[in-house]
């Protein structure tokens, strides 16, 4: 264990973010010098709060099976090399999860029963950022090659994880990505202020040096068919994510100025990185309404602030969560409580328990507002509250209401894989689909979920592919494909 009395003598502490007015003027991470560096002055004592709890329930909250008490102890003892070795033993990309995962491990912390839990996520990101800085992260190419070839379609966290594991096992892996560069939503969906793209770039470079091949700008299903991949490779992995966005079919949806969040965010990311985007969707000088109260909505919120929006309103159909753990969500489950992201600190209004009746347009057919009504849950259904209708201005509306599963047309149709009742790719306990030699992991098979589940599924899927190709596998299998997340 770490400091035997740490949880008694040290209070939970997190790093200070940069001042709001300063960070709204740029696209850099909200922590000064990056999350890991900002945390270094306090992280040893924070790791020392990890107690000798006997059964570390933080493991139940982490699908990767991260060895949390072990690397907390090593950080407290100032053994940073040992800490990154234990962290990398279960997690290929802790710099991603340390910044983007909502940390379901923390509400499961035993200390969290009656105190503030250990800052597990902060310790994690401090370990990996220091490891990059000290040179402890190096390529791990295989000692020999198996002669087997694998195509991974999609380069988000699941695709990267399965590719890295299989490359290190000695297989020849090619990752296909329809965007101009690998990384999936890590590159084009996550704003710079949450994770600067150097984090993606250096992992991609590490994987290239290990032997993974990246083929960007290739739209599988059009430029090359699923059938061709299956003929060309010994195995194919579907890691395309859940990219079919949920729409809002209300009157006026056809008006100009109403966009899916994943139309808006990738454009803003490209411009922040110095690229030019023609006819970019921008929030400058506009009243912006974001429909959806989750992380994607918060990403839109922070982006709109940096583009100089006149006002930003984020709408959520659910009632405002409580600030304390609800009685029906006891420890160690992940509670649905009121949370404040860095983007929420920067301004904007959060409106709960409302539904959009219709959009309003100006004379040019562009959205100028939307009609809202308050709702309440009655016998499990959202029911309008009489007399609560109102109109709010909006010249830009962003839909951030989640995703319905993978895109079915093209690639999946060509492969002929079966889908489950939720519209995701169906697979067995080895992550193999109904088509022999074709596997699926991440959101494509699970449905919209968390980055930590994507990486865990990628690692587990790699073991299934490895065993299929060679007869057995020593690669780890963190989770079965039927496991469901505590949160979505």
MARLO-683833 format. One record per residue (C-alpha): y, z, x; residue in one letter. Coordinates in Angstrom, 3 decimals, always signed. Layout:
% MARLO-683833
Y_Z_X_A $
...
//
This chain:
% MARLO-683833
+0.000_+0.000_+0.000_X $
+3.647_-0.153_+0.989_X $
+5.968_+2.884_+1.153_X $
+3.996_+5.729_-0.537_X $
+7.191_+7.134_-2.043_X $
+9.129_+3.894_-2.382_X $
+8.843_+3.683_-6.136_X $
+10.252_+7.217_-6.375_X $
+13.109_+6.903_-3.897_X $
+14.268_+3.292_-4.327_X $
+15.745_+1.714_-7.430_X $
+15.190_-1.940_-8.359_X $
+17.846_-4.140_-6.774_X $
+18.389_-7.897_-6.782_X $
+20.684_-10.084_-4.708_X $
+24.209_-10.779_-5.900_X $
+24.921_-14.314_-7.020_X $
+28.002_-16.194_-5.917_X $
+31.124_-15.677_-8.072_X $
+30.988_-17.729_-11.269_X $
+34.212_-19.655_-10.674_X $
+33.068_-20.537_-7.154_X $
+29.592_-21.771_-8.008_X $
+30.761_-23.796_-11.016_X $
+32.662_-25.991_-8.576_X $
+29.572_-27.189_-6.697_X $
+25.849_-27.874_-7.093_X $
+24.537_-25.484_-4.463_X $
+22.125_-22.673_-5.276_X $
+23.779_-19.780_-7.061_X $
+22.771_-17.367_-4.284_X $
+24.890_-17.369_-1.096_X $
+22.969_-19.200_+1.611_X $
+19.973_-19.649_-0.712_X $
+17.838_-17.127_-2.555_X $
+15.684_-16.012_+0.371_X $
+18.543_-15.395_+2.787_X $
+20.577_-13.539_+0.166_X $
+17.663_-11.192_-0.423_X $
+16.820_-10.325_+3.191_X $
+19.072_-7.238_+3.498_X $
+17.335_-5.489_+0.586_X $
+13.878_-7.020_+0.407_X $
+11.951_-4.642_+2.675_X $
+12.854_-1.611_+0.567_X $
+12.189_-3.566_-2.620_X $
+8.718_-4.535_-1.383_X $
+8.198_-0.863_-0.544_X $
+8.457_-0.001_-4.251_X $
+4.982_-1.533_-4.762_X $
+2.840_+1.494_-5.499_X $
-0.824_+2.356_-4.935_X $
-1.628_+1.645_-8.583_X $
-5.397_+1.270_-8.167_X $
-5.677_-1.735_-10.464_X $
-2.803_-4.169_-9.769_X $
-2.093_-5.517_-13.248_X $
+0.444_-7.914_-11.734_X $
-2.652_-10.038_-11.075_X $
-3.246_-10.333_-14.807_X $
+0.191_-11.862_-15.216_X $
-0.243_-14.369_-12.371_X $
-2.580_-17.307_-12.996_X $
-2.551_-18.125_-9.291_X $
-4.131_-14.793_-8.443_X $
-1.379_-14.058_-5.938_X $
-2.243_-11.146_-3.644_X $
+0.955_-9.374_-4.591_X $
+0.294_-5.809_-3.314_X $
-0.926_-7.211_+0.008_X $
+2.155_-9.248_+0.821_X $
+4.460_-6.536_-0.501_X $
+2.866_-4.168_+2.017_X $
+3.159_-6.707_+4.837_X $
+6.857_-7.313_+4.134_X $
+7.513_-3.581_+4.098_X $
+5.770_-3.363_+7.492_X $
+7.919_-6.290_+8.755_X $
+4.840_-8.511_+9.246_X $
+6.318_-11.711_+7.880_X $
+3.692_-13.974_+9.456_X $
+0.929_-12.013_+7.775_X $
+2.859_-12.057_+4.517_X $
+3.175_-15.858_+4.393_X $
-0.510_-16.236_+5.273_X $
-1.483_-14.076_+2.289_X $
+1.021_-15.827_+0.026_X $
-0.144_-19.314_+1.002_X $
-3.755_-18.260_+0.470_X $
-3.195_-18.560_-3.284_X $
+0.012_-20.552_-3.750_X $
+0.773_-23.932_-2.217_X $
+4.461_-23.881_-3.105_X $
+5.934_-20.362_-3.331_X $
+9.447_-21.741_-2.786_X $
+9.087_-23.471_-6.165_X $
+7.597_-20.557_-8.091_X $
+9.904_-18.050_-6.381_X $
+12.866_-19.919_-7.826_X $
+11.587_-21.414_-11.074_X $
+8.780_-19.253_-12.459_X $
+9.839_-16.656_-15.078_X $
+7.588_-14.198_-13.220_X $
+5.057_-13.019_-15.830_X $
+3.690_-10.839_-13.013_X $
+6.680_-8.506_-13.234_X $
+6.274_-7.321_-16.853_X $
+2.608_-6.655_-15.931_X $
+3.585_-4.437_-12.972_X $
+2.171_-0.926_-13.396_X $
+5.491_+0.545_-12.274_X $
+7.060_-1.305_-15.199_X $
+5.341_+0.978_-17.713_X $
+8.156_+3.512_-17.415_X $
+10.499_+2.143_-14.718_X $
+11.984_-1.173_-13.644_X $
+9.141_-3.272_-12.135_X $
+8.895_-4.420_-8.538_X $
+11.007_-7.496_-7.745_X $
+7.860_-9.550_-7.081_X $
+9.511_-12.942_-7.494_X $
+12.299_-12.036_-5.073_X $
+9.870_-10.819_-2.423_X $
+7.939_-14.063_-2.806_X $
+10.937_-16.329_-2.256_X $
+12.148_-14.211_+0.666_X $
+8.755_-14.601_+2.369_X $
+8.627_-18.377_+2.065_X $
+12.270_-18.994_+2.963_X $
+11.898_-16.885_+6.107_X $
+8.642_-18.715_+6.917_X $
+10.357_-22.097_+6.783_X $
+13.176_-20.797_+8.957_X $
+10.816_-19.292_+11.544_X $
+8.494_-22.310_+11.697_X $
+5.496_-20.546_+10.169_X $
+4.980_-23.414_+7.702_X $
+3.157_-26.231_+9.463_X $
+1.062_-29.239_+8.351_X $
-2.651_-28.516_+7.966_X $
-4.394_-31.879_+8.375_X $
-8.178_-31.933_+7.860_X $
-10.490_-31.882_+10.867_X $
-12.537_-34.781_+9.476_X $
-12.438_-37.235_+6.584_X $
-15.036_-37.522_+3.845_X $
-14.470_-41.215_+3.171_X $
-13.751_-40.485_-0.503_X $
-10.560_-41.763_-2.116_X $
-8.559_-40.197_-4.959_X $
-5.573_-41.371_-6.974_X $
-3.291_-38.669_-8.362_X $
-0.938_-39.937_-11.057_X $
+2.166_-37.796_-11.217_X $
+3.929_-35.866_-8.463_X $
+5.131_-32.758_-10.251_X $
+3.833_-29.325_-9.222_X $
+0.318_-29.933_-10.605_X $
+0.014_-33.326_-8.932_X $
+1.328_-32.027_-5.612_X $
-1.011_-29.032_-5.675_X $
-4.150_-31.046_-6.439_X $
-3.170_-33.648_-3.829_X $
-2.547_-31.117_-1.081_X $
-5.800_-29.276_-1.724_X $
-7.857_-32.476_-1.757_X $
-6.153_-33.860_+1.349_X $
-6.892_-30.668_+3.244_X $
-10.511_-30.932_+2.100_X $
-10.749_-34.257_+3.951_X $
-10.345_-36.754_+1.127_X $
-7.931_-39.681_+1.225_X $
-5.343_-39.095_-1.503_X $
-2.672_-41.406_-2.885_X $
-0.056_-39.942_-5.236_X $
+1.538_-42.372_-7.690_X $
+5.003_-41.638_-9.082_X $
+6.993_-43.927_-11.376_X $
+10.333_-42.443_-10.290_X $
+12.072_-43.549_-7.120_X $
+10.889_-40.513_-5.137_X $
+8.106_-37.930_-5.458_X $
+8.569_-34.500_-6.987_X $
+8.592_-35.176_-10.719_X $
+10.823_-32.785_-12.643_X $
+11.097_-30.626_-9.521_X $
+13.315_-33.371_-8.125_X $
+14.900_-34.995_-11.157_X $
+14.732_-32.338_-13.881_X $
+15.621_-29.086_-12.104_X $
+19.342_-28.845_-11.253_X $
+20.426_-28.252_-7.685_X $
+21.965_-24.896_-8.578_X $
+18.479_-23.599_-9.423_X $
+16.626_-25.244_-6.536_X $
+18.142_-27.436_-3.867_X $
+16.056_-30.512_-3.181_X $
+15.476_-29.646_+0.454_X $
+12.719_-27.423_-0.936_X $
+10.966_-30.508_-2.334_X $
+11.751_-32.776_+0.615_X $
+10.183_-30.576_+3.279_X $
+7.005_-30.019_+1.237_X $
+6.643_-33.761_+0.724_X $
+7.118_-34.260_+4.468_X $
+4.492_-31.613_+5.222_X $
+2.039_-33.339_+2.875_X $
+2.714_-36.728_+4.461_X $
+1.974_-35.275_+7.890_X $
-1.272_-33.862_+6.510_X $
-2.286_-37.334_+5.361_X $
-1.284_-37.567_+1.697_X $
+0.093_-41.005_+0.786_X $
+2.958_-41.277_-1.720_X $
+3.549_-44.428_-3.725_X $
+6.837_-44.017_-5.554_X $
+8.402_-46.492_-7.938_X $
+4.980_-47.447_-9.328_X $
+4.624_-47.148_-13.097_X $
+0.921_-46.614_-13.661_X $
+0.014_-48.286_-16.910_X $
+2.364_-51.205_-16.243_X $
+2.639_-52.021_-12.522_X $
-0.995_-51.018_-12.047_X $
-3.382_-50.173_-14.862_X $
-5.542_-47.134_-15.313_X $
-8.578_-49.397_-15.237_X $
-7.553_-50.780_-11.858_X $
-7.119_-47.285_-10.421_X $
-10.541_-46.266_-11.657_X $
-12.098_-49.313_-10.001_X $
-10.190_-48.804_-6.766_X $
-10.691_-45.053_-6.244_X $
-13.647_-42.690_-6.325_X $
-11.725_-40.332_-8.634_X $
-8.503_-40.370_-10.640_X $
-6.449_-37.275_-11.516_X $
-4.057_-37.304_-14.464_X $
-1.091_-35.069_-13.590_X $
+1.611_-36.834_-15.569_X $
+2.923_-33.748_-17.316_X $
+3.935_-33.328_-20.944_X $
+6.821_-35.786_-21.112_X $
+6.802_-36.717_-24.803_X $
+9.923_-34.865_-25.927_X $
+10.221_-33.228_-29.343_X $
+12.886_-34.963_-31.428_X $
+15.118_-33.771_-34.274_X $
+14.686_-36.140_-37.245_X $
+17.696_-35.148_-39.342_X $
+20.353_-37.402_-40.901_X $
+22.654_-38.843_-38.252_X $
+20.172_-38.709_-35.383_X $
+21.004_-42.371_-34.687_X $
+24.661_-41.634_-33.859_X $
+25.872_-42.204_-30.314_X $
+26.196_-39.209_-28.027_X $
+22.904_-37.544_-29.028_X $
+20.446_-37.469_-26.126_X $
+17.262_-35.825_-24.986_X $
+17.791_-33.272_-22.225_X $
+15.580_-35.321_-19.921_X $
+17.911_-38.276_-20.307_X $
+20.856_-36.123_-19.285_X $
+19.528_-33.866_-16.500_X $
+17.970_-36.526_-14.210_X $
+21.217_-38.501_-14.221_X $
+23.227_-35.427_-13.289_X $
+20.752_-34.587_-10.526_X $
+20.993_-38.044_-9.017_X $
+24.783_-37.953_-8.985_X $
+24.766_-34.456_-7.469_X $
+22.629_-35.899_-4.666_X $
+25.111_-38.706_-4.027_X $
+23.536_-41.514_-6.032_X $
+25.409_-43.742_-8.458_X $
+24.312_-43.829_-12.094_X $
+25.789_-46.501_-14.347_X $
+26.936_-45.346_-17.786_X $
+26.120_-41.758_-16.901_X $
+25.937_-39.250_-19.754_X $
+28.598_-36.664_-18.890_X $
+29.988_-33.553_-20.541_X $
+33.476_-33.797_-19.033_X $
+36.136_-32.762_-21.543_X $
+33.664_-32.617_-24.439_X $
+32.413_-30.026_-26.881_X $
+28.743_-29.882_-25.946_X $
+26.012_-28.578_-28.234_X $
+22.558_-27.863_-26.797_X $
+19.770_-27.536_-29.349_X $
+17.071_-25.345_-27.838_X $
+17.325_-21.912_-26.278_X $
+14.787_-22.188_-23.433_X $
+15.025_-22.897_-19.715_X $
+15.743_-26.602_-20.193_X $
+18.627_-25.700_-22.471_X $
+19.959_-23.314_-19.817_X $
+19.723_-26.110_-17.237_X $
+21.815_-28.313_-19.528_X $
+24.275_-25.444_-19.955_X $
+24.841_-24.975_-16.221_X $
+25.101_-28.731_-15.700_X $
+27.678_-29.120_-18.475_X $
+29.769_-26.341_-16.926_X $
+29.807_-28.134_-13.593_X $
+30.813_-31.395_-15.255_X $
+33.825_-29.739_-16.865_X $
+32.812_-29.446_-20.507_X $
+35.507_-28.184_-22.876_X $
+33.042_-25.903_-24.643_X $
+29.284_-25.409_-24.652_X $
+27.231_-23.979_-27.505_X $
+23.493_-23.377_-27.256_X $
+21.590_-23.205_-30.552_X $
+18.255_-21.497_-31.169_X $
+16.351_-21.406_-34.469_X $
+14.648_-18.098_-33.636_X $
+16.476_-14.803_-34.143_X $
+18.087_-13.148_-31.127_X $
+15.414_-11.260_-29.167_X $
+15.704_-7.556_-28.557_X $
+16.676_-6.268_-25.112_X $
+13.729_-3.870_-25.025_X $
+10.037_-4.777_-25.125_X $
+8.981_-5.248_-28.795_X $
+6.306_-2.882_-30.066_X $
+4.021_-5.808_-30.840_X $
+4.158_-7.037_-27.233_X $
+2.978_-4.009_-25.233_X $
+2.560_-3.773_-21.494_X $
+1.163_-5.742_-19.638_X $
+1.947_-8.796_-21.827_X $
+4.991_-10.961_-21.197_X $
+7.577_-9.765_-23.731_X $
+9.937_-12.064_-25.581_X $
+13.185_-10.225_-24.810_X $
+16.809_-11.258_-24.439_X $
+17.266_-12.754_-20.974_X $
+20.380_-13.986_-19.203_X $
+19.997_-16.878_-16.762_X $
+22.616_-17.667_-14.128_X $
+23.912_-20.472_-16.357_X $
+24.519_-18.044_-19.217_X $
+26.700_-15.924_-16.914_X $
+28.945_-18.936_-16.451_X $
+30.093_-19.167_-20.045_X $
+29.212_-20.843_-23.313_X $
+28.110_-19.409_-26.624_X $
+24.518_-18.656_-27.622_X $
+23.919_-18.898_-31.367_X $
+20.643_-17.663_-32.842_X $
+18.868_-18.093_-36.176_X $
+20.494_-21.419_-37.058_X $
+19.155_-24.841_-37.973_X $
+20.813_-28.258_-37.894_X $
+21.113_-29.915_-41.301_X $
+22.686_-33.168_-40.136_X $
+24.994_-34.760_-37.597_X $
+28.542_-35.930_-38.307_X $
+30.073_-39.070_-36.764_X $
+33.533_-40.493_-36.185_X $
+34.680_-43.959_-37.221_X $
+32.996_-45.499_-34.165_X $
+29.574_-44.093_-35.034_X $
+29.650_-41.475_-32.296_X $
+28.727_-37.883_-32.971_X $
+31.707_-35.645_-33.664_X $
+29.979_-32.544_-34.974_X $
+26.953_-31.113_-36.699_X $
+26.347_-29.155_-39.870_X $
+24.539_-25.854_-39.349_X $
+22.944_-23.333_-41.638_X $
+21.742_-19.850_-40.805_X $
+18.028_-19.248_-41.337_X $
+15.742_-16.273_-41.702_X $
+11.991_-15.929_-41.409_X $
+10.388_-15.411_-44.810_X $
+6.575_-15.277_-44.870_X $
+6.417_-17.215_-41.622_X $
+8.813_-19.984_-42.719_X $
+12.444_-20.585_-41.813_X $
+14.479_-20.296_-44.993_X $
+18.189_-21.262_-45.235_X $
+20.608_-18.446_-45.977_X $
+22.712_-19.413_-48.984_X $
+26.409_-19.813_-48.254_X $
+25.990_-19.796_-44.462_X $
+26.647_-23.505_-43.894_X $
+29.300_-24.463_-41.361_X $
+30.302_-27.393_-39.153_X $
+30.883_-27.148_-35.407_X $
+32.446_-29.850_-33.193_X $
+30.309_-31.826_-30.762_X $
+30.955_-35.034_-28.872_X $
+27.742_-34.595_-26.881_X $
+24.502_-33.197_-28.296_X $
+21.542_-32.474_-26.011_X $
+18.069_-31.940_-27.453_X $
+16.114_-29.365_-25.429_X $
+13.409_-28.424_-27.907_X $
+10.351_-28.770_-25.726_X $
+7.617_-31.367_-25.393_X $
+4.705_-32.531_-27.512_X $
+2.265_-33.444_-24.748_X $
+1.645_-36.395_-22.445_X $
+2.719_-39.924_-23.274_X $
-0.275_-41.622_-24.899_X $
+0.667_-45.282_-24.556_X $
-0.338_-47.277_-21.506_X $
-2.108_-45.262_-18.828_X $
-4.075_-42.856_-21.031_X $
-5.017_-45.589_-23.495_X $
-6.234_-47.774_-20.644_X $
-8.439_-45.005_-19.279_X $
-9.834_-44.254_-22.741_X $
-9.807_-40.475_-22.309_X $
-10.287_-38.240_-25.341_X $
-7.471_-36.011_-26.549_X $
-7.772_-32.507_-27.970_X $
-6.441_-31.326_-31.332_X $
-3.014_-30.671_-29.775_X $
-2.699_-34.172_-28.368_X $
-3.366_-33.185_-24.758_X $
-5.997_-34.693_-22.484_X $
-9.342_-33.051_-23.201_X $
-11.317_-31.793_-20.204_X $
-14.313_-29.610_-19.394_X $
-14.595_-26.500_-17.222_X $
-14.374_-28.645_-14.064_X $
-11.209_-30.372_-15.349_X $
-13.122_-33.625_-15.843_X $
-12.136_-35.658_-18.902_X $
-14.442_-37.540_-21.248_X $
-14.443_-40.377_-18.693_X $
-16.610_-39.709_-15.637_X $
-14.566_-39.489_-12.449_X $
-11.273_-38.975_-14.289_X $
-9.747_-35.479_-14.214_X $
-6.650_-33.908_-15.747_X $
-4.550_-30.892_-14.800_X $
-1.208_-29.317_-15.529_X $
+0.821_-29.972_-18.646_X $
-1.038_-33.229_-19.344_X $
-4.118_-31.166_-20.212_X $
-2.645_-27.767_-21.051_X $
+0.497_-28.807_-22.873_X $
+3.998_-27.686_-22.004_X $
+3.714_-24.580_-19.865_X $
+5.020_-22.860_-16.733_X $
+5.207_-24.113_-13.168_X $
+2.888_-21.339_-11.998_X $
+0.209_-22.593_-14.413_X $
+0.696_-26.177_-13.197_X $
+0.042_-25.190_-9.584_X $
-2.905_-23.003_-10.553_X $
-4.438_-25.831_-12.572_X $
-3.862_-28.264_-9.715_X $
-5.753_-25.981_-7.344_X $
-8.594_-25.480_-9.817_X $
-8.780_-29.182_-10.612_X $
-9.006_-29.993_-6.902_X $
-12.160_-27.854_-6.688_X $
-13.630_-29.784_-9.612_X $
-12.856_-33.146_-8.026_X $
-14.170_-31.998_-4.652_X $
-17.459_-30.818_-6.189_X $
-17.797_-34.066_-8.160_X $
-17.397_-36.167_-5.009_X $
-19.396_-34.075_-2.536_X $
-21.788_-31.997_-4.646_X $
-20.130_-28.636_-3.975_X $
-16.754_-27.182_-3.101_X $
-15.305_-24.210_-1.253_X $
-11.832_-24.776_-2.703_X $
-10.564_-21.889_-4.859_X $
-10.589_-22.037_-8.658_X $
-7.861_-19.672_-9.870_X $
-8.250_-20.308_-13.605_X $
-10.547_-21.957_-16.154_X $
-8.999_-24.858_-18.117_X $
-9.340_-22.995_-21.417_X $
-7.092_-20.117_-20.362_X $
-3.850_-19.975_-22.295_X $
-0.526_-18.754_-20.895_X $
+1.120_-15.570_-22.075_X $
+4.274_-17.604_-22.699_X $
+5.067_-21.304_-23.172_X $
//
